[in-house]
Amino acid sequence: MVFLIPLVLFIFSIFIFDYFYYSKENEVIKTQKQIEQKNTEHDKQKYLEKILNQK
């Protein structure tokens, strides 16, 4: 029983590390997607302006 406590703590610490690591990674991915979305919105606006200016 005494040997199980360090094992459980070790496994628990691995899960905590994974949680924090992947949460930061997901934040980076979210910011990249927001930047890409802004760029596509800007491109759409330019496209529509071009079409309107042609007439």
Predicted model as a PDB file, atoms N, CA, C, CB and O in Angstrom, pLDDT in the B-factor column:
MODEL        1                                                                  
ATOM      1  N   MET A   1       0.825  -1.199   0.000  1.00 76.00           N  
ATOM      2  CA  MET A   1       0.000   0.000   0.000  1.00 76.00           C  
ATOM      3  C   MET A   1       0.865   1.257   0.000  1.00 76.00           C  
ATOM      4  CB  MET A   1      -0.936   0.002   1.208  1.00 76.00           C  
ATOM      5  O   MET A   1       0.523   2.245  -0.650  1.00 76.00           O  
ATOM      6  N   VAL A   2       1.941   1.227   0.698  1.00 82.00           N  
ATOM      7  CA  VAL A   2       2.842   2.382   0.756  1.00 82.00           C  
ATOM      8  C   VAL A   2       3.452   2.653  -0.619  1.00 82.00           C  
ATOM      9  CB  VAL A   2       3.958   2.148   1.799  1.00 82.00           C  
ATOM     10  O   VAL A   2       3.720   3.804  -0.966  1.00 82.00           O  
ATOM     11  N   PHE A   3       3.669   1.607  -1.389  1.00 84.00           N  
ATOM     12  CA  PHE A   3       4.259   1.779  -2.717  1.00 84.00           C  
ATOM     13  C   PHE A   3       3.262   2.321  -3.731  1.00 84.00           C  
ATOM     14  CB  PHE A   3       4.814   0.463  -3.210  1.00 84.00           C  
ATOM     15  O   PHE A   3       3.659   2.864  -4.762  1.00 84.00           O  
ATOM     16  N   LEU A   4       1.996   2.182  -3.452  1.00 91.00           N  
ATOM     17  CA  LEU A   4       0.979   2.684  -4.387  1.00 91.00           C  
ATOM     18  C   LEU A   4       0.842   4.200  -4.334  1.00 91.00           C  
ATOM     19  CB  LEU A   4      -0.366   2.043  -4.087  1.00 91.00           C  
ATOM     20  O   LEU A   4       0.506   4.823  -5.341  1.00 91.00           O  
ATOM     21  N   ILE A   5       1.092   4.790  -3.199  1.00 92.00           N  
ATOM     22  CA  ILE A   5       0.930   6.243  -3.057  1.00 92.00           C  
ATOM     23  C   ILE A   5       1.869   7.006  -4.005  1.00 92.00           C  
ATOM     24  CB  ILE A   5       1.195   6.668  -1.596  1.00 92.00           C  
ATOM     25  O   ILE A   5       1.397   7.893  -4.716  1.00 92.00           O  
ATOM     26  N   PRO A   6       3.168   6.707  -4.048  1.00 92.00           N  
ATOM     27  CA  PRO A   6       4.032   7.410  -5.014  1.00 92.00           C  
ATOM     28  C   PRO A   6       3.636   7.137  -6.462  1.00 92.00           C  
ATOM     29  CB  PRO A   6       5.485   7.005  -4.804  1.00 92.00           C  
ATOM     30  O   PRO A   6       3.737   8.019  -7.315  1.00 92.00           O  
ATOM     31  N   LEU A   7       3.193   5.934  -6.731  1.00 93.00           N  
ATOM     32  CA  LEU A   7       2.775   5.605  -8.094  1.00 93.00           C  
ATOM     33  C   LEU A   7       1.564   6.438  -8.507  1.00 93.00           C  
ATOM     34  CB  LEU A   7       2.452   4.106  -8.210  1.00 93.00           C  
ATOM     35  O   LEU A   7       1.526   6.972  -9.616  1.00 93.00           O  
ATOM     36  N   VAL A   8       0.595   6.550  -7.639  1.00 93.00           N  
ATOM     37  CA  VAL A   8      -0.599   7.345  -7.924  1.00 93.00           C  
ATOM     38  C   VAL A   8      -0.223   8.818  -8.077  1.00 93.00           C  
ATOM     39  CB  VAL A   8      -1.654   7.169  -6.804  1.00 93.00           C  
ATOM     40  O   VAL A   8      -0.732   9.493  -8.972  1.00 93.00           O  
ATOM     41  N   LEU A   9       0.647   9.314  -7.230  1.00 94.00           N  
ATOM     42  CA  LEU A   9       1.086  10.713  -7.337  1.00 94.00           C  
ATOM     43  C   LEU A   9       1.831  10.961  -8.646  1.00 94.00           C  
ATOM     44  CB  LEU A   9       1.983  11.085  -6.147  1.00 94.00           C  
ATOM     45  O   LEU A   9       1.656  12.004  -9.276  1.00 94.00           O  
ATOM     46  N   PHE A  10       2.634  10.034  -9.037  1.00 94.00           N  
ATOM     47  CA  PHE A  10       3.371  10.169 -10.295  1.00 94.00           C  
ATOM     48  C   PHE A  10       2.409  10.221 -11.482  1.00 94.00           C  
ATOM     49  CB  PHE A  10       4.365   9.002 -10.465  1.00 94.00           C  
ATOM     50  O   PHE A  10       2.543  11.077 -12.356  1.00 94.00           O  
ATOM     51  N   ILE A  11       1.465   9.328 -11.512  1.00 94.00           N  
ATOM     52  CA  ILE A  11       0.493   9.303 -12.610  1.00 94.00           C  
ATOM     53  C   ILE A  11      -0.345  10.582 -12.605  1.00 94.00           C  
ATOM     54  CB  ILE A  11      -0.425   8.058 -12.499  1.00 94.00           C  
ATOM     55  O   ILE A  11      -0.612  11.157 -13.660  1.00 94.00           O  
ATOM     56  N   PHE A  12      -0.749  11.013 -11.443  1.00 94.00           N  
ATOM     57  CA  PHE A  12      -1.526  12.233 -11.315  1.00 94.00           C  
ATOM     58  C   PHE A  12      -0.725  13.441 -11.821  1.00 94.00           C  
ATOM     59  CB  PHE A  12      -1.950  12.443  -9.853  1.00 94.00           C  
ATOM     60  O   PHE A  12      -1.279  14.312 -12.492  1.00 94.00           O  
ATOM     61  N   SER A  13       0.556  13.496 -11.507  1.00 94.00           N  
ATOM     62  CA  SER A  13       1.388  14.610 -11.956  1.00 94.00           C  
ATOM     63  C   SER A  13       1.540  14.609 -13.478  1.00 94.00           C  
ATOM     64  CB  SER A  13       2.768  14.546 -11.290  1.00 94.00           C  
ATOM     65  O   SER A  13       1.605  15.673 -14.093  1.00 94.00           O  
ATOM     66  N   ILE A  14       1.595  13.445 -14.077  1.00 93.00           N  
ATOM     67  CA  ILE A  14       1.665  13.371 -15.539  1.00 93.00           C  
ATOM     68  C   ILE A  14       0.403  13.956 -16.162  1.00 93.00           C  
ATOM     69  CB  ILE A  14       1.863  11.913 -16.002  1.00 93.00           C  
ATOM     70  O   ILE A  14       0.481  14.704 -17.136  1.00 93.00           O  
ATOM     71  N   PHE A  15      -0.753  13.621 -15.607  1.00 91.00           N  
ATOM     72  CA  PHE A  15      -2.000  14.177 -16.133  1.00 91.00           C  
ATOM     73  C   PHE A  15      -2.063  15.687 -15.962  1.00 91.00           C  
ATOM     74  CB  PHE A  15      -3.191  13.533 -15.448  1.00 91.00           C  
ATOM     75  O   PHE A  15      -2.548  16.392 -16.847  1.00 91.00           O  
ATOM     76  N   ILE A  16      -1.582  16.184 -14.840  1.00 92.00           N  
ATOM     77  CA  ILE A  16      -1.569  17.632 -14.623  1.00 92.00           C  
ATOM     78  C   ILE A  16      -0.649  18.312 -15.636  1.00 92.00           C  
ATOM     79  CB  ILE A  16      -1.119  17.964 -13.180  1.00 92.00           C  
ATOM     80  O   ILE A  16      -1.012  19.331 -16.223  1.00 92.00           O  
ATOM     81  N   PHE A  17       0.515  17.759 -15.836  1.00 89.00           N  
ATOM     82  CA  PHE A  17       1.454  18.328 -16.811  1.00 89.00           C  
ATOM     83  C   PHE A  17       0.844  18.339 -18.209  1.00 89.00           C  
ATOM     84  CB  PHE A  17       2.773  17.532 -16.818  1.00 89.00           C  
ATOM     85  O   PHE A  17       0.933  19.345 -18.913  1.00 89.00           O  
ATOM     86  N   ASP A  18       0.232  17.242 -18.614  1.00 88.00           N  
ATOM     87  CA  ASP A  18      -0.402  17.177 -19.925  1.00 88.00           C  
ATOM     88  C   ASP A  18      -1.514  18.205 -20.058  1.00 88.00           C  
ATOM     89  CB  ASP A  18      -0.950  15.785 -20.176  1.00 88.00           C  
ATOM     90  O   ASP A  18      -1.650  18.850 -21.098  1.00 88.00           O  
ATOM     91  N   TYR A  19      -2.298  18.355 -19.020  1.00 86.00           N  
ATOM     92  CA  TYR A  19      -3.398  19.312 -19.070  1.00 86.00           C  
ATOM     93  C   TYR A  19      -2.878  20.724 -19.316  1.00 86.00           C  
ATOM     94  CB  TYR A  19      -4.208  19.265 -17.770  1.00 86.00           C  
ATOM     95  O   TYR A  19      -3.388  21.425 -20.191  1.00 86.00           O  
ATOM     96  N   PHE A  20      -1.872  21.150 -18.558  1.00 84.00           N  
ATOM     97  CA  PHE A  20      -1.352  22.503 -18.716  1.00 84.00           C  
ATOM     98  C   PHE A  20      -0.628  22.678 -20.046  1.00 84.00           C  
ATOM     99  CB  PHE A  20      -0.416  22.841 -17.569  1.00 84.00           C  
ATOM    100  O   PHE A  20      -0.748  23.726 -20.680  1.00 84.00           O  
ATOM    101  N   TYR A  21       0.108  21.684 -20.470  1.00 83.00           N  
ATOM    102  CA  TYR A  21       0.836  21.791 -21.725  1.00 83.00           C  
ATOM    103  C   TYR A  21      -0.128  21.924 -22.898  1.00 83.00           C  
ATOM    104  CB  TYR A  21       1.746  20.578 -21.921  1.00 83.00           C  
ATOM    105  O   TYR A  21       0.037  22.801 -23.747  1.00 83.00           O  
ATOM    106  N   TYR A  22      -1.131  21.055 -22.944  1.00 83.00           N  
ATOM    107  CA  TYR A  22      -2.050  21.094 -24.076  1.00 83.00           C  
ATOM    108  C   TYR A  22      -3.005  22.263 -24.002  1.00 83.00           C  
ATOM    109  CB  TYR A  22      -2.830  19.814 -24.155  1.00 83.00           C  
ATOM    110  O   TYR A  22      -3.500  22.695 -25.043  1.00 83.00           O  
ATOM    111  N   SER A  23      -3.289  22.795 -22.836  1.00 83.00           N  
ATOM    112  CA  SER A  23      -4.143  23.977 -22.754  1.00 83.00           C  
ATOM    113  C   SER A  23      -3.415  25.183 -23.349  1.00 83.00           C  
ATOM    114  CB  SER A  23      -4.554  24.257 -21.283  1.00 83.00           C  
ATOM    115  O   SER A  23      -4.030  25.999 -24.035  1.00 83.00           O  
ATOM    116  N   LYS A  24      -2.110  25.303 -23.092  1.00 81.00           N  
ATOM    117  CA  LYS A  24      -1.343  26.396 -23.697  1.00 81.00           C  
ATOM    118  C   LYS A  24      -1.255  26.211 -25.208  1.00 81.00           C  
ATOM    119  CB  LYS A  24       0.072  26.472 -23.084  1.00 81.00           C  
ATOM    120  O   LYS A  24      -1.360  27.172 -25.970  1.00 81.00           O  
ATOM    121  N   GLU A  25      -1.063  24.973 -25.627  1.00 83.00           N  
ATOM    122  CA  GLU A  25      -0.980  24.700 -27.062  1.00 83.00           C  
ATOM    123  C   GLU A  25      -2.308  25.041 -27.745  1.00 83.00           C  
ATOM    124  CB  GLU A  25      -0.609  23.217 -27.313  1.00 83.00           C  
ATOM    125  O   GLU A  25      -2.319  25.587 -28.849  1.00 83.00           O  
ATOM    126  N   ASN A  26      -3.406  24.724 -27.101  1.00 83.00           N  
ATOM    127  CA  ASN A  26      -4.715  25.032 -27.666  1.00 83.00           C  
ATOM    128  C   ASN A  26      -4.954  26.533 -27.744  1.00 83.00           C  
ATOM    129  CB  ASN A  26      -5.809  24.377 -26.843  1.00 83.00           C  
ATOM    130  O   ASN A  26      -5.599  27.003 -28.681  1.00 83.00           O  
ATOM    131  N   GLU A  27      -4.448  27.292 -26.781  1.00 84.00           N  
ATOM    132  CA  GLU A  27      -4.582  28.743 -26.836  1.00 84.00           C  
ATOM    133  C   GLU A  27      -3.837  29.298 -28.043  1.00 84.00           C  
ATOM    134  CB  GLU A  27      -4.058  29.384 -25.542  1.00 84.00           C  
ATOM    135  O   GLU A  27      -4.330  30.195 -28.726  1.00 84.00           O  
ATOM    136  N   VAL A  28      -2.657  28.765 -28.300  1.00 83.00           N  
ATOM    137  CA  VAL A  28      -1.882  29.222 -29.456  1.00 83.00           C  
ATOM    138  C   VAL A  28      -2.646  28.926 -30.747  1.00 83.00           C  
ATOM    139  CB  VAL A  28      -0.485  28.544 -29.485  1.00 83.00           C  
ATOM    140  O   VAL A  28      -2.701  29.764 -31.646  1.00 83.00           O  
ATOM    141  N   ILE A  29      -3.230  27.745 -30.834  1.00 85.00           N  
ATOM    142  CA  ILE A  29      -3.992  27.367 -32.022  1.00 85.00           C  
ATOM    143  C   ILE A  29      -5.212  28.269 -32.177  1.00 85.00           C  
ATOM    144  CB  ILE A  29      -4.424  25.890 -31.944  1.00 85.00           C  
ATOM    145  O   ILE A  29      -5.542  28.670 -33.293  1.00 85.00           O  
ATOM    146  N   LYS A  30      -5.880  28.592 -31.082  1.00 85.00           N  
ATOM    147  CA  LYS A  30      -7.053  29.474 -31.144  1.00 85.00           C  
ATOM    148  C   LYS A  30      -6.675  30.854 -31.663  1.00 85.00           C  
ATOM    149  CB  LYS A  30      -7.706  29.597 -29.761  1.00 85.00           C  
ATOM    150  O   LYS A  30      -7.387  31.422 -32.492  1.00 85.00           O  
ATOM    151  N   THR A  31      -5.552  31.400 -31.178  1.00 86.00           N  
ATOM    152  CA  THR A  31      -5.146  32.719 -31.648  1.00 86.00           C  
ATOM    153  C   THR A  31      -4.780  32.677 -33.130  1.00 86.00           C  
ATOM    154  CB  THR A  31      -3.963  33.242 -30.822  1.00 86.00           C  
ATOM    155  O   THR A  31      -5.075  33.622 -33.862  1.00 86.00           O  
ATOM    156  N   GLN A  32      -4.147  31.607 -33.579  1.00 85.00           N  
ATOM    157  CA  GLN A  32      -3.823  31.485 -35.000  1.00 85.00           C  
ATOM    158  C   GLN A  32      -5.090  31.427 -35.833  1.00 85.00           C  
ATOM    159  CB  GLN A  32      -2.964  30.242 -35.255  1.00 85.00           C  
ATOM    160  O   GLN A  32      -5.152  32.042 -36.897  1.00 85.00           O  
ATOM    161  N   LYS A  33      -6.097  30.705 -35.379  1.00 85.00           N  
ATOM    162  CA  LYS A  33      -7.355  30.612 -36.118  1.00 85.00           C  
ATOM    163  C   LYS A  33      -8.052  31.957 -36.163  1.00 85.00           C  
ATOM    164  CB  LYS A  33      -8.274  29.565 -35.490  1.00 85.00           C  
ATOM    165  O   LYS A  33      -8.647  32.305 -37.183  1.00 85.00           O  
ATOM    166  N   GLN A  34      -7.995  32.730 -35.072  1.00 83.00           N  
ATOM    167  CA  GLN A  34      -8.613  34.049 -35.064  1.00 83.00           C  
ATOM    168  C   GLN A  34      -7.918  34.962 -36.066  1.00 83.00           C  
ATOM    169  CB  GLN A  34      -8.567  34.662 -33.653  1.00 83.00           C  
ATOM    170  O   GLN A  34      -8.574  35.729 -36.770  1.00 83.00           O  
ATOM    171  N   ILE A  35      -6.605  34.884 -36.131  1.00 83.00           N  
ATOM    172  CA  ILE A  35      -5.856  35.705 -37.084  1.00 83.00           C  
ATOM    173  C   ILE A  35      -6.240  35.313 -38.512  1.00 83.00           C  
ATOM    174  CB  ILE A  35      -4.322  35.548 -36.866  1.00 83.00           C  
ATOM    175  O   ILE A  35      -6.452  36.183 -39.357  1.00 83.00           O  
ATOM    176  N   GLU A  36      -6.329  34.020 -38.782  1.00 82.00           N  
ATOM    177  CA  GLU A  36      -6.710  33.560 -40.115  1.00 82.00           C  
ATOM    178  C   GLU A  36      -8.124  34.005 -40.453  1.00 82.00           C  
ATOM    179  CB  GLU A  36      -6.599  32.035 -40.211  1.00 82.00           C  
ATOM    180  O   GLU A  36      -8.399  34.387 -41.590  1.00 82.00           O  
ATOM    181  N   GLN A  37      -9.016  33.959 -39.483  1.00 81.00           N  
ATOM    182  CA  GLN A  37     -10.398  34.365 -39.714  1.00 81.00           C  
ATOM    183  C   GLN A  37     -10.456  35.861 -40.030  1.00 81.00           C  
ATOM    184  CB  GLN A  37     -11.279  34.034 -38.485  1.00 81.00           C  
ATOM    185  O   GLN A  37     -11.208  36.275 -40.912  1.00 81.00           O  
ATOM    186  N   LYS A  38      -9.675  36.668 -39.325  1.00 81.00           N  
ATOM    187  CA  LYS A  38      -9.635  38.098 -39.606  1.00 81.00           C  
ATOM    188  C   LYS A  38      -9.129  38.335 -41.021  1.00 81.00           C  
ATOM    189  CB  LYS A  38      -8.745  38.831 -38.585  1.00 81.00           C  
ATOM    190  O   LYS A  38      -9.652  39.187 -41.738  1.00 81.00           O  
ATOM    191  N   ASN A  39      -8.114  37.581 -41.418  1.00 80.00           N  
ATOM    192  CA  ASN A  39      -7.564  37.747 -42.758  1.00 80.00           C  
ATOM    193  C   ASN A  39      -8.598  37.388 -43.822  1.00 80.00           C  
ATOM    194  CB  ASN A  39      -6.309  36.887 -42.928  1.00 80.00           C  
ATOM    195  O   ASN A  39      -8.704  38.088 -44.829  1.00 80.00           O  
ATOM    196  N   THR A  40      -9.353  36.329 -43.626  1.00 84.00           N  
ATOM    197  CA  THR A  40     -10.360  35.941 -44.615  1.00 84.00           C  
ATOM    198  C   THR A  40     -11.485  36.961 -44.662  1.00 84.00           C  
ATOM    199  CB  THR A  40     -10.923  34.548 -44.298  1.00 84.00           C  
ATOM    200  O   THR A  40     -12.019  37.244 -45.734  1.00 84.00           O  
ATOM    201  N   GLU A  41     -11.854  37.520 -43.509  1.00 80.00           N  
ATOM    202  CA  GLU A  41     -12.887  38.555 -43.500  1.00 80.00           C  
ATOM    203  C   GLU A  41     -12.397  39.785 -44.249  1.00 80.00           C  
ATOM    204  CB  GLU A  41     -13.280  38.927 -42.053  1.00 80.00           C  
ATOM    205  O   GLU A  41     -13.155  40.409 -44.992  1.00 80.00           O  
ATOM    206  N   HIS A  42     -11.151  40.126 -44.058  1.00 82.00           N  
ATOM    207  CA  HIS A  42     -10.583  41.278 -44.762  1.00 82.00           C  
ATOM    208  C   HIS A  42     -10.541  41.015 -46.269  1.00 82.00           C  
ATOM    209  CB  HIS A  42      -9.163  41.593 -44.232  1.00 82.00           C  
ATOM    210  O   HIS A  42     -10.851  41.902 -47.065  1.00 82.00           O  
ATOM    211  N   ASP A  43     -10.163  39.814 -46.655  1.00 84.00           N  
ATOM    212  CA  ASP A  43     -10.136  39.449 -48.071  1.00 84.00           C  
ATOM    213  C   ASP A  43     -11.538  39.499 -48.680  1.00 84.00           C  
ATOM    214  CB  ASP A  43      -9.532  38.049 -48.249  1.00 84.00           C  
ATOM    215  O   ASP A  43     -11.705  39.964 -49.807  1.00 84.00           O  
ATOM    216  N   LYS A  44     -12.525  39.033 -47.959  1.00 83.00           N  
ATOM    217  CA  LYS A  44     -13.906  39.089 -48.447  1.00 83.00           C  
ATOM    218  C   LYS A  44     -14.347  40.522 -48.650  1.00 83.00           C  
ATOM    219  CB  LYS A  44     -14.852  38.386 -47.475  1.00 83.00           C  
ATOM    220  O   LYS A  44     -14.999  40.847 -49.643  1.00 83.00           O  
ATOM    221  N   GLN A  45     -13.990  41.380 -47.705  1.00 84.00           N  
ATOM    222  CA  GLN A  45     -14.364  42.783 -47.818  1.00 84.00           C  
ATOM    223  C   GLN A  45     -13.696  43.421 -49.038  1.00 84.00           C  
ATOM    224  CB  GLN A  45     -13.983  43.544 -46.537  1.00 84.00           C  
ATOM    225  O   GLN A  45     -14.341  44.172 -49.770  1.00 84.00           O  
ATOM    226  N   LYS A  46     -12.436  43.136 -49.260  1.00 86.00           N  
ATOM    227  CA  LYS A  46     -11.734  43.675 -50.434  1.00 86.00           C  
ATOM    228  C   LYS A  46     -12.373  43.176 -51.727  1.00 86.00           C  
ATOM    229  CB  LYS A  46     -10.243  43.285 -50.397  1.00 86.00           C  
ATOM    230  O   LYS A  46     -12.533  43.933 -52.685  1.00 86.00           O  
ATOM    231  N   TYR A  47     -12.731  41.911 -51.742  1.00 88.00           N  
ATOM    232  CA  TYR A  47     -13.355  41.325 -52.924  1.00 88.00           C  
ATOM    233  C   TYR A  47     -14.677  42.021 -53.227  1.00 88.00           C  
ATOM    234  CB  TYR A  47     -13.577  39.815 -52.726  1.00 88.00           C  
ATOM    235  O   TYR A  47     -14.954  42.372 -54.374  1.00 88.00           O  
ATOM    236  N   LEU A  48     -15.484  42.217 -52.199  1.00 87.00           N  
ATOM    237  CA  LEU A  48     -16.760  42.886 -52.400  1.00 87.00           C  
ATOM    238  C   LEU A  48     -16.582  44.340 -52.845  1.00 87.00           C  
ATOM    239  CB  LEU A  48     -17.579  42.831 -51.122  1.00 87.00           C  
ATOM    240  O   LEU A  48     -17.342  44.840 -53.674  1.00 87.00           O  
ATOM    241  N   GLU A  49     -15.585  45.003 -52.295  1.00 87.00           N  
ATOM    242  CA  GLU A  49     -15.299  46.385 -52.709  1.00 87.00           C  
ATOM    243  C   GLU A  49     -14.884  46.438 -54.164  1.00 87.00           C  
ATOM    244  CB  GLU A  49     -14.201  46.999 -51.833  1.00 87.00           C  
ATOM    245  O   GLU A  49     -15.278  47.359 -54.879  1.00 87.00           O  
ATOM    246  N   LYS A  50     -14.106  45.485 -54.616  1.00 87.00           N  
ATOM    247  CA  LYS A  50     -13.697  45.436 -56.014  1.00 87.00           C  
ATOM    248  C   LYS A  50     -14.905  45.267 -56.927  1.00 87.00           C  
ATOM    249  CB  LYS A  50     -12.701  44.299 -56.240  1.00 87.00           C  
ATOM    250  O   LYS A  50     -15.031  45.933 -57.955  1.00 87.00           O  
ATOM    251  N   ILE A  51     -15.771  44.377 -56.532  1.00 88.00           N  
ATOM    252  CA  ILE A  51     -16.969  44.135 -57.349  1.00 88.00           C  
ATOM    253  C   ILE A  51     -17.832  45.384 -57.421  1.00 88.00           C  
ATOM    254  CB  ILE A  51     -17.789  42.962 -56.780  1.00 88.00           C  
ATOM    255  O   ILE A  51     -18.337  45.739 -58.485  1.00 88.00           O  
ATOM    256  N   LEU A  52     -17.993  46.033 -56.312  1.00 87.00           N  
ATOM    257  CA  LEU A  52     -18.818  47.257 -56.281  1.00 87.00           C  
ATOM    258  C   LEU A  52     -18.167  48.391 -57.063  1.00 87.00           C  
ATOM    259  CB  LEU A  52     -19.062  47.704 -54.831  1.00 87.00           C  
ATOM    260  O   LEU A  52     -18.863  49.189 -57.690  1.00 87.00           O  
ATOM    261  N   ASN A  53     -16.872  48.469 -57.032  1.00 87.00           N  
ATOM    262  CA  ASN A  53     -16.177  49.534 -57.745  1.00 87.00           C  
ATOM    263  C   ASN A  53     -16.132  49.309 -59.243  1.00 87.00           C  
ATOM    264  CB  ASN A  53     -14.782  49.673 -57.221  1.00 87.00           C  
ATOM    265  O   ASN A  53     -15.893  50.253 -59.997  1.00 87.00           O  
ATOM    266  N   GLN A  54     -16.356  48.089 -59.694  1.00 85.00           N  
ATOM    267  CA  GLN A  54     -16.307  47.810 -61.125  1.00 85.00           C  
ATOM    268  C   GLN A  54     -17.503  48.424 -61.841  1.00 85.00           C  
ATOM    269  CB  GLN A  54     -16.262  46.302 -61.373  1.00 85.00           C  
ATOM    270  O   GLN A  54     -17.396  48.788 -63.012  1.00 85.00           O  
ATOM    271  N   LYS A  55     -18.615  48.543 -61.173  1.00 62.00           N  
ATOM    272  CA  LYS A  55     -19.830  49.043 -61.833  1.00 62.00           C  
ATOM    273  C   LYS A  55     -19.858  50.515 -61.963  1.00 62.00           C  
ATOM    274  CB  LYS A  55     -21.034  48.612 -61.102  1.00 62.00           C  
ATOM    275  O   LYS A  55     -20.818  51.070 -62.497  1.00 62.00           O  
TER     276      LYS A  55                                                      
ENDMDL                                                                          
END                                                                             
